[in-house]
Amino acid sequence: MRALLLRQKQVLLFIIAGGLSAVVEIGSFKFFSTYLPQVIAQEQNFHGIHYPLSNILSTSCGILFNYFLSIWFVFERGKHSKKKEFFYFMVVSFISTILSLTFFQVFYSFVFKDNINLIFYTLSPEIISKIAAILLVSILNYSVKKKVIFNG
């Protein structure tokens, strides 16, 4: 078991970094989606798009947190300069954000309609949709970041 863990160390660190980043993203999404609609009335439904600013801001928080965890704990530096590496990371993250926002809209509009009661906490459809979108996009992120950005 220990040998397997050592061989898969990078994947495990990526999962941990991704999990922590997801906590930051979901937490900030909960914060923004709770308070932004009080300031911006159209935040809950902007021409059919649900919580657009909350999604963008929370995803940005998660991306930046993930970048720092990735360079500190997960990946070794690749052949790119720090500037180029950061630029590639942001391009991949931008594409991932578009995918995540799209998945969120589909999940929130068509898939998750009811709360999920976990006894100690109730997950709303918007939080469930956010979690599902993050999980789906994370798989793509690991592959691209490992092969393209950090050349691992």
Backbone hydrogen bonds in HBPLUS format (Angstrom, degrees):
<---DONOR---> <-ACCEPTOR-->    atom                        ^
c    i                          cat <-CA-CA->   ^        H-A-AA   ^      H-
h    n   atom  resd res      DA  || num        DHA   H-A  angle D-A-AA Bond
n    s   type  num  typ     dist DA aas  dist angle  dist       angle   num
A0005-LEU N   A0001-MET O   2.98 MM   4  6.30 158.0  2.03 151.3 157.2     1
A0006-LEU N   A0002-ARG O   2.92 MM   4  6.20 156.4  1.98 149.8 156.2     2
A0007-ARG N   A0003-ALA O   2.96 MM   4  6.18 156.1  2.02 147.3 153.6     3
A0008-GLN N   A0004-LEU O   2.99 MM   4  6.13 148.0  2.09 145.3 154.1     4
A0009-LYS N   A0006-LEU O   3.39 MM   3  4.97 160.3  2.43 102.3 101.3     5
A0012-LEU N   A0008-GLN O   2.92 MM   4  6.20 163.5  1.95 159.5 164.7     6
A0013-LEU N   A0009-LYS O   2.82 MM   4  6.06 160.7  1.85 154.3 159.8     7
A0014-PHE N   A0010-GLN O   2.83 MM   4  6.00 152.0  1.91 144.5 152.7     8
A0015-ILE N   A0011-VAL O   2.88 MM   4  6.14 152.8  1.95 147.6 154.9     9
A0016-ILE N   A0012-LEU O   2.91 MM   4  6.19 158.4  1.96 149.3 155.1    10
A0017-ALA N   A0013-LEU O   2.78 MM   4  5.97 169.3  1.79 151.9 155.3    11
A0018-GLY N   A0014-PHE O   2.71 MM   4  5.78 155.9  1.77 144.1 152.1    12
A0019-GLY N   A0015-ILE O   2.75 MM   4  5.88 151.0  1.83 142.2 150.8    13
A0020-LEU N   A0016-ILE O   2.88 MM   4  6.16 162.0  1.91 154.2 158.3    14
A0021-SER N   A0017-ALA O   2.85 MM   4  6.01 157.2  1.91 145.9 153.2    15
A0022-ALA N   A0018-GLY O   2.75 MM   4  5.89 148.0  1.85 143.2 152.7    16
A0023-VAL N   A0019-GLY O   2.94 MM   4  6.23 148.8  2.04 143.2 151.3    17
A0024-VAL N   A0020-LEU O   3.03 MM   4  6.38 156.1  2.09 145.9 151.9    18
A0025-GLU N   A0021-SER O   2.79 MM   4  6.06 160.7  1.82 149.2 155.1    19
A0026-ILE N   A0022-ALA O   2.71 MM   4  5.82 170.3  1.72 154.8 157.7    20
A0027-GLY N   A0023-VAL O   2.84 MM   4  5.75 157.5  1.89 141.7 149.3    21
A0028-SER N   A0024-VAL O   2.90 MM   4  5.96 160.0  1.94 144.3 150.3    22
A0029-PHE N   A0025-GLU O   2.82 MM   4  5.94 144.9  1.95 139.5 150.3    23
A0030-LYS N   A0026-ILE O   2.84 MM   4  6.07 158.5  1.88 148.7 153.9    24
A0031-PHE N   A0027-GLY O   3.01 MM   4  6.25 158.9  2.06 144.6 150.5    25
A0032-PHE N   A0028-SER O   2.78 MM   4  5.98 174.2  1.79 152.3 154.0    26
A0033-SER N   A0029-PHE O   2.71 MM   4  5.73 166.5  1.72 153.8 158.6    27
A0034-THR N   A0030-LYS O   3.07 MM   4  5.99 128.3  2.35 134.0 145.3    28
A0034-THR N   A0031-PHE O   3.26 MM   3  5.29 137.6  2.45  96.2 107.9    29
A0035-TYR N   A0031-PHE O   3.02 MM   4  6.23 161.6  2.06 154.3 158.8    30
A0036-LEU N   A0032-PHE O   2.79 MM   4  5.35 158.7  1.84 144.0 151.3    31
A0038-GLN N   A0035-TYR O   3.15 MM   3  5.45 140.6  2.32 105.7 116.6    32
A0039-VAL N   A0036-LEU O   2.85 MM   3  5.17 140.5  2.01 109.4 121.2    33
A0040-ILE N   A0036-LEU O   2.66 MM   4  5.75 173.3  1.66 170.4 172.9    34
A0043-GLU N   A0040-ILE O   3.11 MM   3  5.64 167.4  2.13 121.8 124.7    35
A0045-ASN N   A0042-GLN O   3.17 MM   3  5.45 131.2  2.42 104.6 116.9    36
A0051-TYR N   A0043-GLU O   2.88 MM   8  5.05 128.6  2.15 149.1 163.4    37
A0046-PHE N   A0049-ILE O   2.77 MM   3  4.99 161.3  1.80 153.1 146.7    38
A0049-ILE N   A0046-PHE O   3.03 MM   3  4.99 161.5  2.07 106.7 111.8    39
A0055-ASN N   A0051-TYR O   2.98 MM   4  6.02 155.8  2.04 147.2 153.8    40
A0056-ILE N   A0052-PRO O   3.00 MM   4  6.22 164.0  2.02 149.9 154.1    41
A0057-LEU N   A0053-LEU O   2.91 MM   4  6.00 173.4  1.91 155.3 157.5    42
A0058-SER N   A0054-SER O   2.97 MM   4  5.93 162.6  2.01 143.3 149.0    43
A0059-THR N   A0055-ASN O   2.90 MM   4  5.87 156.5  1.96 145.5 152.6    44
A0060-SER N   A0056-ILE O   2.98 MM   4  6.10 152.4  2.06 143.3 150.9    45
A0061-CYS N   A0057-LEU O   3.04 MM   4  6.34 154.1  2.11 146.5 153.2    46
A0062-GLY N   A0058-SER O   3.02 MM   4  6.27 161.5  2.05 147.8 152.6    47
A0063-ILE N   A0059-THR O   2.86 MM   4  6.05 153.9  1.93 149.0 156.3    48
A0064-LEU N   A0060-SER O   3.04 MM   4  6.21 172.4  2.05 153.5 154.8    49
A0065-PHE N   A0061-CYS O   3.07 MM   4  6.19 164.2  2.10 149.0 153.9    50
A0066-ASN N   A0062-GLY O   2.88 MM   4  5.96 156.6  1.93 143.1 150.3    51
A0067-TYR N   A0063-ILE O   2.84 MM   4  6.07 149.6  1.94 150.3 158.7    52
A0068-PHE N   A0064-LEU O   3.25 MM   4  6.52 167.0  2.27 152.0 153.0    53
A0069-LEU N   A0065-PHE O   3.09 MM   4  6.37 160.9  2.13 149.5 155.2    54
A0070-SER N   A0066-ASN O   2.78 MM   4  5.86 153.8  1.85 147.1 155.0    55
A0071-ILE N   A0067-TYR O   2.99 MM   4  6.30 160.1  2.03 155.7 159.4    56
A0072-TRP N   A0068-PHE O   3.03 MM   4  6.02 144.6  2.16 141.7 151.5    57
A0073-PHE N   A0069-LEU O   2.84 MM   4  5.63 162.2  1.87 148.4 152.8    58
A0074-VAL N   A0070-SER O   3.24 MM   4  4.72 131.7  2.49 107.6 120.7    59
A0075-PHE N   A0070-SER O   2.96 MM   5  5.75 163.0  1.99 151.2 156.5    60
A0085-GLU N   A0081-SER O   2.80 MM   4  5.93 163.1  1.83 156.7 162.3    61
A0086-PHE N   A0082-LYS O   2.90 MM   4  6.01 160.7  1.94 145.0 150.1    62
A0087-PHE N   A0083-LYS O   2.88 MM   4  6.11 157.7  1.93 147.3 154.2    63
A0088-TYR N   A0084-LYS O   2.83 MM   4  6.09 167.0  1.85 155.6 158.2    64
A0089-PHE N   A0085-GLU O   2.88 MM   4  6.05 158.8  1.92 147.6 154.3    65
A0090-MET N   A0086-PHE O   2.90 MM   4  6.12 156.2  1.95 149.5 155.3    66
A0091-VAL N   A0087-PHE O   2.91 MM   4  6.20 152.2  1.98 150.7 158.8    67
A0092-VAL N   A0088-TYR O   2.92 MM   4  6.14 172.5  1.92 157.2 158.7    68
A0093-SER N   A0089-PHE O   2.85 MM   4  5.98 154.7  1.92 142.6 151.0    69
A0094-PHE N   A0090-MET O   2.73 MM   4  5.87 146.0  1.84 142.2 151.2    70
A0095-ILE N   A0091-VAL O   3.02 MM   4  6.33 164.8  2.04 153.9 156.6    71
A0096-SER N   A0092-VAL O   2.84 MM   4  6.06 158.0  1.89 147.7 154.9    72
A0097-THR N   A0093-SER O   2.73 MM   4  5.90 144.9  1.85 141.4 151.3    73
A0098-ILE N   A0094-PHE O   3.01 MM   4  6.36 156.4  2.07 150.1 155.1    74
A0099-LEU N   A0095-ILE O   3.01 MM   4  6.33 162.1  2.04 150.3 155.1    75
A0100-SER N   A0096-SER O   2.73 MM   4  5.92 160.5  1.77 149.9 156.2    76
A0101-LEU N   A0097-THR O   2.79 MM   4  5.96 163.0  1.82 153.4 157.4    77
A0102-THR N   A0098-ILE O   2.98 MM   4  6.13 155.2  2.04 144.5 151.6    78
A0103-PHE N   A0099-LEU O   2.82 MM   4  6.09 167.3  1.84 156.8 160.0    79
A0104-PHE N   A0100-SER O   2.81 MM   4  5.96 159.2  1.86 148.1 154.7    80
A0105-GLN N   A0101-LEU O   3.00 MM   4  6.21 162.0  2.03 146.0 150.0    81
A0106-VAL N   A0102-THR O   3.03 MM   4  6.34 162.2  2.07 153.1 157.6    82
A0107-PHE N   A0103-PHE O   2.81 MM   4  6.00 174.3  1.81 160.4 162.2    83
A0108-TYR N   A0104-PHE O   2.76 MM   4  5.83 168.8  1.77 157.2 161.1    84
A0109-SER N   A0105-GLN O   2.87 MM   4  5.79 154.9  1.94 142.4 149.7    85
A0110-PHE N   A0106-VAL O   2.87 MM   4  5.70 156.6  1.92 149.6 155.4    86
A0111-VAL N   A0107-PHE O   2.94 MM   4  4.66 140.8  2.09 117.1 128.6    87
A0112-PHE N   A0107-PHE O   2.86 MM   5  5.81 159.1  1.91 148.2 155.1    88
A0116-ILE N   A0123-LEU O   2.85 MM   7  5.03 155.5  1.91 142.1 150.4    89
A0123-LEU N   A0116-ILE O   2.77 MM   7  5.03 162.7  1.80 153.8 150.9    90
A0118-LEU N   A0121-TYR O   2.75 MM   3  5.17 156.9  1.80 154.2 160.4    91
A0120-PHE N   A0118-LEU O   2.73 MM   2  5.53 141.2  1.88 106.1  93.5    92
A0127-ILE N   A0124-SER O   3.10 MM   3  5.31 120.4  2.48 102.9 117.2    93
A0128-ILE N   A0124-SER O   2.95 MM   4  6.21 167.8  1.96 163.5 167.2    94
A0129-SER N   A0125-PRO O   2.92 MM   4  5.97 157.3  1.97 142.7 149.2    95
A0130-LYS N   A0126-GLU O   3.01 MM   4  6.13 150.5  2.10 136.6 144.5    96
A0131-ILE N   A0127-ILE O   2.93 MM   4  6.17 162.3  1.96 153.6 157.5    97
A0132-ALA N   A0128-ILE O   2.97 MM   4  6.17 166.4  1.99 152.5 156.0    98
A0133-ALA N   A0129-SER O   2.98 MM   4  6.13 158.0  2.03 146.2 152.2    99
A0134-ILE N   A0130-LYS O   2.99 MM   4  6.20 159.7  2.04 149.8 155.2   100
A0135-LEU N   A0131-ILE O   3.00 MM   4  6.25 164.9  2.02 155.4 158.9   101
A0136-LEU N   A0132-ALA O   3.09 MM   4  6.25 162.5  2.12 148.5 152.9   102
A0137-VAL N   A0133-ALA O   3.09 MM   4  6.24 164.0  2.11 151.8 155.6   103
A0138-SER N   A0134-ILE O   2.94 MM   4  5.98 143.1  2.08 148.1 158.1   104
A0141-ASN N   A0137-VAL O   3.01 MM   4  6.27 162.4  2.04 153.8 159.4   105
A0142-TYR N   A0138-SER O   3.09 MM   4  6.30 161.8  2.13 155.5 156.6   106
A0144-VAL N   A0140-LEU O   3.08 MM   4  6.29 174.6  2.09 163.4 164.8   107
A0145-LYS N   A0141-ASN O   2.87 MM   4  5.84 166.9  1.89 154.6 159.2   108
A0146-LYS N   A0142-TYR O   2.95 MM   4  5.93 161.5  1.98 150.8 156.1   109
A0147-LYS N   A0143-SER O   3.03 MM   4  6.08 168.6  2.04 149.7 153.3   110
A0148-VAL N   A0144-VAL O   2.83 MM   4  5.47 159.0  1.88 145.4 152.6   111
A0150-PHE N   A0145-LYS O   2.92 MM   5  6.11 165.8  1.94 169.5 173.1   112
A0152-GLY N   A0146-LYS O   2.72 MM   6  5.24 163.0  1.75 156.2 157.2   113
